[in-house]
Amino acid sequence: MTAQPQADAFQYELMGAALRYIAEHADAQPSLEAVAAHIGLSPTHFQRVFSAWVGVSPKRYLQYLTLDHARRLLAERATVLDATLETGLSSPGRLHDLFVRWEAMSPGDYARRGAGLRIAFGWFDSPFGPALAMGTDRGLCGLAFAAETGRATALADMRGRWPAADFVEAPERLGRWVAAAFGGGEVALAPLGAPFQIKVWEALLAVPSGHVVTYGEIARAIGAPKAVRAVGTAVGRNPVSWLIPCHRALRASGALGGYHWGLDVKRAMLAWESARLEASTAEAGAGA
């Protein structure tokens, strides 16, 4: 490994630790000095590195973690899914700085509860805590976060979705996709789900990074306007969190609603995306 990748990996770990610390202590409004001390950097160095890596200052990022951020998102960045879906979901699209290739597995695969499938799994560091990745030869079929649930619970949860599959711990088979998930590049998705769930997840893929949508709008967009409760259940059963962005689904009131891997994780994801969107918007304005 060359010096630059080593430096990038070290910076990634430090900033991931900073993001988690800020999220975990958001209610206490931690100071710049407190966060910097937690990861072992001087306040000045931390401010510079964090702003370059995340795109906004630590103070601005902390503002995104406040409880009313979701309501502001709903008021300012609600996506009209009907118009978005008209562009079609068959071609690859940009999704928070990475290129996603989507290929849902067949209803037959789902009905067999994973029988005949060999699923590799492994644990990885992420900006949102320990991440459990699962995949087949076709792509990632699972991505879970264990910061709030714990590793054992997350692993049991994900294995329980495909109880007849053959699971093997092989993180080396998944590393390139996980790196793409959080850092850029191409990642293949191959989730297992019932036909209705697949429709909901496809709709979620149409919601741009930094924007949100309500459960009711998803229901209308997939042609089932009265199935809001079923949509909520399908959102909660999304097996590939973050990449299929169920964290972008909110209640009509602007409340965060539930999140399978914990509301603090959901809040951190929304804050991360808002920070990146603000940074890219500022860059575009400066270059105009």
Secondary structure as the mmCIF struct_conf table of DSSP 4:
data_model
#
loop_
_struct_conf.conf_type_id
_struct_conf.id
_struct_conf.beg_label_comp_id
_struct_conf.beg_label_asym_id
_struct_conf.beg_label_seq_id
_struct_conf.end_label_comp_id
_struct_conf.end_label_asym_id
_struct_conf.end_label_seq_id
HELX_RH_AL_P HELX_RH_AL_P1 ALA A 3 GLU A 24
TURN_TY1_P TURN_TY1_P1 HIS A 25 HIS A 25
HELX_RH_3T_P HELX_RH_3T_P1 ALA A 26 ALA A 28
HELX_RH_AL_P HELX_RH_AL_P2 LEU A 32 ILE A 39
TURN_TY1_P TURN_TY1_P2 GLY A 40 GLY A 40
HELX_RH_AL_P HELX_RH_AL_P3 PRO A 43 VAL A 54
BEND BEND1 GLY A 55 VAL A 56
HELX_RH_AL_P HELX_RH_AL_P4 PRO A 58 TYR A 64
TURN_TY1_P TURN_TY1_P3 LEU A 65 LEU A 65
BEND BEND2 THR A 66 THR A 66
TURN_TY1_P TURN_TY1_P4 LEU A 67 ASP A 68
HELX_RH_AL_P HELX_RH_AL_P5 HIS A 69 GLU A 76
BEND BEND3 ARG A 77 ARG A 77
STRN STRN1 ALA A 78 ALA A 78
HELX_RH_AL_P HELX_RH_AL_P6 LEU A 81 LEU A 85
TURN_TY1_P TURN_TY1_P5 GLU A 86 THR A 87
BEND BEND4 LEU A 89 SER A 91
STRN STRN2 GLY A 93 LEU A 95
TURN_TY1_P TURN_TY1_P6 HIS A 96 ASP A 97
STRN STRN3 LEU A 98 TRP A 102
HELX_LH_PP_P HELX_LH_PP_P1 ALA A 104 SER A 106
HELX_RH_AL_P HELX_RH_AL_P7 PRO A 107 ALA A 111
TURN_TY1_P TURN_TY1_P7 ARG A 112 GLY A 116
STRN STRN4 ARG A 118 PHE A 124
TURN_TY1_P TURN_TY1_P8 PRO A 127 PHE A 128
BEND BEND5 GLY A 129 GLY A 129
STRN STRN5 ALA A 131 THR A 136
TURN_TY1_P TURN_TY1_P9 ASP A 137 ARG A 138
STRN STRN6 GLY A 139 PHE A 145
TURN_TY1_P TURN_TY1_P10 ALA A 147 THR A 149
HELX_RH_AL_P HELX_RH_AL_P8 ARG A 151 ARG A 159
TURN_TY1_P TURN_TY1_P11 GLY A 160 ARG A 161
BEND BEND6 TRP A 162 TRP A 162
TURN_TY1_P TURN_TY1_P12 PRO A 163 ALA A 164
BEND BEND7 ALA A 165 ALA A 165
STRN STRN7 ASP A 166 GLU A 169
HELX_RH_3T_P HELX_RH_3T_P2 PRO A 171 ARG A 173
TURN_TY1_P TURN_TY1_P13 LEU A 174 LEU A 174
HELX_RH_AL_P HELX_RH_AL_P9 GLY A 175 GLY A 183
BEND BEND8 GLY A 184 GLY A 185
STRN STRN8 GLU A 186 LEU A 189
HELX_RH_AL_P HELX_RH_AL_P10 PRO A 195 LEU A 205
TURN_TY1_P TURN_TY1_P14 ALA A 206 ALA A 206
BEND BEND9 VAL A 207 VAL A 207
HELX_LH_PP_P HELX_LH_PP_P2 PRO A 208 PRO A 208
TURN_TY1_P TURN_TY1_P15 SER A 209 GLY A 210
STRN STRN9 VAL A 212 VAL A 212
STRN STRN10 VAL A 213 THR A 214
HELX_RH_AL_P HELX_RH_AL_P11 TYR A 215 ALA A 221
TURN_TY1_P TURN_TY1_P16 ILE A 222 GLY A 223
TURN_TY1_P TURN_TY1_P17 PRO A 225 LYS A 226
HELX_RH_AL_P HELX_RH_AL_P12 VAL A 228 GLY A 236
TURN_TY1_P TURN_TY1_P18 ARG A 237 ARG A 237
BEND BEND10 PRO A 239 PRO A 239
STRN STRN11 VAL A 240 VAL A 240
TURN_TY1_P TURN_TY1_P19 SER A 241 LEU A 243
BEND BEND11 ILE A 244 ILE A 244
HELX_RH_3T_P HELX_RH_3T_P3 CYS A 246 ARG A 248
STRN STRN12 ALA A 249 LEU A 250
TURN_TY1_P TURN_TY1_P20 ALA A 252 SER A 253
BEND BEND12 GLY A 254 GLY A 254
TURN_TY1_P TURN_TY1_P21 HIS A 260 TRP A 261
HELX_RH_AL_P HELX_RH_AL_P13 LEU A 263 GLY A 287
#
